[in-house]
Amino acid sequence: MASPLENWMSLGNGQQHTMLFDGDCGICTYFADLVKRIDRQSLFQVFPYQSFSEETLRPWGISHADCRQRLQVISRRGRVYRGAFAVNYFYYHYFPWSLLVILTYAFPVLLLLELVGYGLVARNRTLLSRWFGMKACGVQPSSAVRREDGPRNR
């Protein structure tokens, strides 16, 4: 049986955008549920990245490690948006949120603040999930993950 993403691929690069989130993270799952409520036009398919093998994600240059670090959106045309840019890509499709996205890109200091804020939340999502009483976050704190991954460029 084909996975939902494989079905998406068979549609000629899709009729919907695809959002991949970390299904082991409380904050990520909360945001994914919010996306499903906002997405009344069904422009986006939303899946935990754990539903797919790395081989399935490879054509878009996405790995499980990428998905553990930040949200991923694959547009209908196959372009990948990551992290805060993935969040903006989603909100750009819905008024009045699109105005906020335009404003963010019009004033680079706002974009910088958003990128820093996203990074802080992403690095501290385990702690934040616990603070807000969300489901137990199976994600290791970012410092532990960094030590295991080691340097990127060798």
MOLINZI-V455015 format. One record per pair of residues at least 24 apart in sequence whose C-alpha atoms are under 10 Angstrom apart, sorted by the first residue. I is the first residue (numbers start at 1). GAP is how many residues later the second one is. If there is no record, write none. Layout:
I	GAP
I	GAP
This chain:
3	48
3	49
3	50
3	53
4	41
4	42
4	43
4	47
4	48
5	40
5	42
5	44
5	46
5	47
5	51
5	52
6	46
6	50
6	51
8	37
8	68
9	47
9	67
9	69
11	65
12	64
12	65
12	66
13	61
13	62
13	63
13	64
13	65
14	31
14	60
14	61
14	62
14	63
14	64
15	27
15	28
15	29
15	30
15	60
15	61
15	62
16	26
16	27
16	28
16	29
16	30
16	58
16	59
16	60
16	61
17	25
17	26
17	27
17	28
17	29
17	56
17	57
17	58
17	59
17	60
17	61
17	62
17	63
17	72
17	73
18	25
18	26
18	27
18	28
18	29
18	54
18	55
18	56
18	57
18	58
18	60
18	62
19	25
19	26
19	27
19	28
19	29
19	30
19	52
19	53
19	54
19	55
19	56
19	61
19	62
19	63
19	67
19	68
19	71
20	25
20	26
20	27
20	28
20	29
20	30
20	31
20	32
20	47
20	48
20	50
20	51
20	52
20	53
20	54
20	62
20	66
21	25
21	26
21	27
21	28
21	29
21	46
21	47
21	48
21	49
21	50
21	51
21	52
22	25
22	26
22	27
22	28
22	29
22	42
22	45
22	46
22	47
22	48
22	49
22	50
22	115
22	116
22	117
23	24
23	25
23	26
23	27
23	28
23	44
23	45
23	114
23	115
23	116
24	24
24	25
24	26
24	44
24	102
24	111
24	112
24	113
24	114
24	115
25	43
25	97
25	100
25	101
25	104
25	109
25	110
25	111
25	112
25	113
25	114
25	115
26	99
26	100
26	102
26	103
26	104
26	106
26	107
26	108
26	109
26	110
26	111
26	112
26	113
27	94
27	95
27	98
27	99
27	100
27	101
27	102
27	103
27	105
27	106
27	107
27	108
27	109
27	110
28	42
28	43
28	94
28	97
28	101
28	109
29	105
29	106
29	108
30	99
30	104
30	105
31	56
32	39
35	52
35	55
35	56
38	52
38	53
38	56
39	51
39	52
39	54
39	55
40	54
41	52
41	53
43	32
43	33
43	47
43	50
44	29
44	30
44	31
44	32
44	46
44	49
45	28
45	29
46	27
65	80
65	84
68	54
68	71
68	72
68	74
68	77
69	50
69	53
69	54
69	70
69	73
69	76
70	48
70	49
70	52
70	53
71	51
83	32
83	35
83	36
83	39
84	27
84	30
84	31
84	32
84	33
84	34
84	35
85	26
85	29
85	30
85	33
87	31
88	26
